Amino acid sequence: MFEQERFIGRLQRYVQAEPAIQVCYLYGAFGRRAEDAYSDVDVALIYATPAERDIGWAGRREFVKGIMPYVAVRSFDDDHAVPFLHTTLYSNGTKVDFNFETMETIAPHPLYRELRILKDSDHWAEQHQAASSRLAPAQPYISPSDLEALDDRFWVMCWDIVRLLKRGNADKPFPIYLQLLYFTLLPLLNALPPEEPARQRLIQATYSRDTVATAKGLSELLENYLTARATIIRRQNLVFPINTAFESEIKRLIERLTR
C-alpha cells in the first residue's frame, strides 16, 4: 500500500552501487517475511570499518534522499537509544529506520535471527544470521533501582493529576498526565512481553475534558499500574520493598475522590 517493495527494490540497487557498504539486510517484520501494508522497514547498512561508517553517516541525509529522489522525505537522527540510527519518512508513507553499523561493532543478536539479505560480502550476512539464530530471544527486564525510581514518580504524578482534576481543571493536569504516561508507563510496557495480560491492561489510558470521567479513568490506571508492577516483580523475582502503609492510604484516598 505504501510502496515498501518499491523502496526495497531501489534500496537494493542503490547499495549494490555503493562499494563502501559491504552488507545490507532487512530485519524486523520484513526480515521475518511477516510485513503488511503498514509495516515500517528496518535496514542495516554494514561497513567494513568505523572510519568508513563515519563517512557514510556524514552523508546519511543525501543517502536516504538518493534512494527515492522524486519522493519528498523527512528524516532525523534517532540515535539517543541506538547509535547511528537515522529515521526516515517518505511522503508516500514508507517509514524506514536506517542502522549504520560496521562488521567490527555489530554483534549477533536475536533481533537478527531472520533477515532479508539485499547485499552480502563473502557470506558475512549469512554467518551473522546463523550466529544470531543460536541466541535465545532477549527477555524484557527492568532493574529494581529503575522500578523504584519509576514507582516514586508514579505516585506523586498520579496524586497531582487527581487533586487538580478535583478542582475541575482539565487543562493544568494534562501535561502531567503526558509525563506520567511517558516516564512510568513506557518502561513498564517495555518490561512486559506483548502476550502478558497485565501489559494489555496498561494500554487503556484515556483523558478528556470531562474531569469526573478522567479522574475515574485515573483510578483504573492506578489499579492497572499496580497489577503491572506486581507482574514484573513476580516474573523477574525482584526484591522490591513496597510501602504498604503509604500505598493503602493513598489508594483509599484516590478511590474515594474518584467515585
C-alpha positions as CSV (number, residue, x, y, z in Angstrom):
1,M,0.0,0.0,0.0
2,F,2.8,2.4,0.9
3,E,5.2,1.2,-1.7
4,Q,7.7,-0.5,0.7
5,E,8.6,-3.1,-2.0
6,R,9.3,-0.3,-4.5
7,F,11.6,1.3,-1.9
8,I,13.3,-2.0,-1.2
9,G,14.0,-2.6,-4.9
10,R,15.5,0.9,-5.2
11,L,17.5,0.4,-2.0
12,Q,19.0,-2.9,-3.2
13,R,20.1,-1.3,-6.5
14,Y,21.4,1.7,-4.6
15,V,23.6,-0.2,-2.1
16,Q,24.9,-2.5,-4.8
17,A,26.4,0.6,-6.4
18,E,27.9,1.8,-3.1
19,P,31.3,0.0,-2.6
20,A,31.7,1.1,0.9
21,I,28.6,-0.7,2.0
22,Q,29.7,-4.3,2.4
23,V,26.4,-5.7,3.6
24,C,22.8,-4.6,3.6
25,Y,19.9,-6.5,5.1
26,L,16.4,-6.0,6.4
27,Y,15.4,-7.2,9.8
28,G,12.2,-6.9,11.8
29,A,8.9,-7.6,10.0
30,F,10.5,-7.6,6.6
31,G,13.3,-9.9,7.8
32,R,10.7,-12.3,9.2
33,R,8.5,-12.1,6.0
34,A,5.7,-11.0,8.3
35,E,5.2,-7.5,6.9
36,D,1.9,-6.0,5.9
37,A,0.9,-2.8,4.2
38,Y,1.6,-0.7,7.3
39,S,5.0,-2.2,8.3
40,D,8.0,0.0,8.6
41,V,11.3,-1.1,7.1
42,D,14.3,-1.8,9.3
43,V,17.6,-1.5,7.3
44,A,21.1,-2.4,8.4
45,L,23.9,-0.8,6.4
46,I,27.2,-2.6,7.3
47,Y,30.6,-1.0,6.6
48,A,34.0,-2.7,6.9
49,T,35.4,-0.2,9.4
50,P,34.2,2.6,11.8
51,A,36.1,5.1,9.6
52,E,34.1,4.1,6.5
53,R,30.9,4.0,8.5
54,D,31.6,7.6,9.8
55,I,31.9,8.8,6.2
56,G,28.6,7.1,5.3
57,W,26.9,8.5,8.4
58,A,28.1,12.0,7.5
59,G,26.2,11.7,4.1
60,R,23.2,10.0,5.6
61,R,20.7,12.6,4.5
62,E,21.8,12.6,0.9
63,F,21.8,8.8,1.0
64,V,18.2,8.5,2.1
65,K,17.1,11.1,-0.5
66,G,19.1,9.4,-3.2
67,I,17.2,6.1,-2.9
68,M,13.9,7.7,-4.0
69,P,14.9,11.1,-5.3
70,Y,11.4,12.0,-6.6
71,V,9.6,11.4,-3.3
72,A,9.6,14.1,-0.7
73,V,11.2,13.0,2.6
74,R,11.7,14.0,6.3
75,S,14.4,12.4,8.4
76,F,16.1,12.8,11.7
77,D,18.8,11.1,13.9
78,D,17.2,8.8,16.4
79,D,20.5,7.7,17.9
80,H,19.6,8.6,21.6
81,A,18.7,4.9,22.1
82,V,20.7,3.2,19.3
83,P,23.9,4.8,18.0
84,F,24.0,5.7,14.3
85,L,20.2,5.2,13.8
86,H,18.6,7.5,11.2
87,T,14.8,7.5,10.9
88,T,13.1,8.5,7.6
89,L,9.6,9.1,6.4
90,Y,8.9,9.3,2.7
91,S,5.8,11.2,1.6
92,N,4.4,8.0,0.0
93,G,4.0,6.6,3.6
94,T,7.2,4.4,3.7
95,K,8.8,4.7,7.1
96,V,12.4,3.4,7.3
97,D,14.9,3.1,10.1
98,F,18.5,3.1,8.8
99,N,21.0,1.5,11.1
100,F,24.6,2.4,10.2
101,E,26.9,-0.4,11.5
102,T,30.2,-2.0,10.9
103,M,31.5,-5.6,10.7
104,E,33.6,-4.8,13.8
105,T,30.9,-3.4,16.0
106,I,27.6,-5.2,15.2
107,A,27.3,-8.4,17.3
108,P,24.9,-11.3,16.7
109,H,21.6,-10.6,18.4
110,P,18.2,-12.4,18.5
111,L,16.8,-9.4,16.5
112,Y,18.8,-10.7,13.5
113,R,17.7,-14.3,13.6
114,E,15.7,-13.8,10.4
115,L,16.9,-11.5,7.7
116,R,16.2,-10.5,4.1
117,I,19.6,-10.0,2.7
118,L,19.9,-7.4,-0.1
119,K,23.7,-7.4,-0.4
120,D,26.4,-9.6,1.1
121,S,30.2,-9.9,1.2
122,D,31.8,-13.3,1.4
123,H,28.7,-14.7,3.1
124,W,29.2,-12.4,6.1
125,A,25.4,-11.7,6.5
126,E,24.6,-15.4,6.3
127,Q,27.1,-16.2,9.0
128,H,25.8,-13.3,11.1
129,Q,22.3,-14.6,10.8
130,A,23.3,-18.1,11.7
131,A,25.1,-16.9,14.8
132,S,22.1,-14.8,15.8
133,S,19.7,-17.7,15.3
134,R,21.6,-19.6,18.0
135,L,20.9,-16.9,20.6
136,A,17.8,-17.1,22.8
137,P,15.4,-14.1,22.5
138,A,16.2,-11.3,24.9
139,Q,13.9,-11.2,28.0
140,P,12.3,-7.9,29.0
141,Y,13.9,-6.6,32.1
142,I,13.7,-3.6,34.4
143,S,16.2,-3.2,37.3
144,P,15.0,-2.8,41.0
145,S,16.5,0.6,41.1
146,D,14.8,1.7,37.9
147,L,11.5,0.3,39.2
148,E,11.9,2.1,42.5
149,A,12.6,5.5,40.7
150,L,9.6,4.9,38.4
151,D,7.4,4.0,41.4
152,D,8.2,7.1,43.3
153,R,7.4,9.3,40.3
154,F,4.2,7.5,39.6
155,W,2.6,8.1,43.0
156,V,3.4,11.8,43.1
157,M,2.3,12.4,39.5
158,C,-0.9,10.4,40.0
159,W,-1.9,12.4,43.0
160,D,-1.0,15.7,41.3
161,I,-3.4,14.8,38.5
162,V,-6.2,13.7,40.8
163,R,-6.1,16.8,43.0
164,L,-6.1,19.1,40.0
165,L,-9.0,17.3,38.4
166,K,-11.0,17.5,41.6
167,R,-10.7,21.3,41.3
168,G,-12.5,21.0,38.0
169,N,-9.4,21.9,36.0
170,A,-8.8,19.7,32.9
171,D,-6.0,21.9,31.4
172,K,-3.3,22.0,34.0
173,P,-3.1,18.3,34.8
174,F,-2.9,17.3,31.1
175,P,0.9,17.9,30.8
176,I,1.5,16.0,34.0
177,Y,-0.6,13.1,32.6
178,L,1.5,13.0,29.5
179,Q,4.7,12.8,31.6
180,L,3.1,10.1,33.7
181,L,2.5,8.0,30.6
182,Y,6.0,8.6,29.2
183,F,8.1,8.3,32.3
184,T,6.3,5.5,34.0
185,L,4.1,3.5,31.7
186,L,6.5,3.3,28.8
187,P,9.2,1.5,30.9
188,L,6.5,-0.9,32.2
189,L,5.3,-1.7,28.7
190,N,8.9,-2.3,27.6
191,A,9.5,-4.7,30.6
192,L,6.4,-6.9,29.9
193,P,6.0,-9.3,26.9
194,P,3.2,-8.5,24.5
195,E,1.2,-11.5,25.5
196,E,1.1,-10.6,29.2
197,P,-2.4,-9.6,30.3
198,A,-1.1,-7.0,32.7
199,R,0.6,-5.2,29.7
200,Q,-2.7,-5.2,27.8
201,R,-4.5,-3.6,30.7
202,L,-2.0,-0.7,30.7
203,I,-3.0,0.2,27.2
204,Q,-6.3,1.7,28.3
205,A,-5.3,5.2,29.4
206,T,-7.8,7.9,28.5
207,Y,-8.0,11.6,29.0
208,S,-10.8,14.1,28.2
209,R,-12.1,17.5,29.3
210,D,-14.7,15.6,31.4
211,T,-12.8,15.8,34.7
212,V,-15.1,13.3,36.5
213,A,-14.6,10.7,33.8
214,T,-10.9,11.3,33.6
215,A,-10.5,11.0,37.4
216,K,-12.3,7.7,37.3
217,G,-10.1,6.6,34.5
218,L,-7.0,7.5,36.5
219,S,-8.2,5.4,39.4
220,E,-8.5,2.4,37.0
221,L,-5.0,3.3,35.6
222,L,-3.7,3.1,39.2
223,E,-5.1,-0.4,39.6
224,N,-3.6,-1.5,36.2
225,Y,-0.3,0.0,37.2
226,L,-0.2,-1.9,40.5
227,T,-1.0,-5.1,38.6
228,A,1.7,-4.5,36.1
229,R,4.2,-3.7,38.8
230,A,3.3,-6.9,40.7
231,T,3.7,-8.9,37.5
232,I,7.2,-7.5,36.8
233,I,8.3,-8.2,40.4
234,R,7.0,-11.8,40.1
235,R,8.3,-12.5,36.6
236,Q,11.8,-11.2,37.4
237,N,11.9,-12.4,41.0
238,L,12.8,-8.9,42.1
239,V,13.5,-7.9,45.7
240,F,11.4,-4.8,45.8
241,P,10.2,-3.0,49.0
242,I,6.6,-1.9,49.0
243,N,5.5,0.8,51.5
244,T,2.2,-0.9,52.2
245,A,1.0,1.7,54.8
246,F,1.6,4.6,52.4
247,E,0.1,2.9,49.3
248,S,-3.0,1.7,51.2
249,E,-3.8,5.2,52.4
250,I,-3.2,7.0,49.1
251,K,-5.1,4.3,47.2
252,R,-8.1,4.7,49.5
253,L,-8.0,8.4,49.2
254,I,-7.9,8.3,45.4
255,E,-10.7,5.8,45.3
256,R,-12.9,7.9,47.5
257,L,-12.2,11.1,45.4
258,T,-12.8,9.4,42.1
259,R,-16.0,7.5,42.8
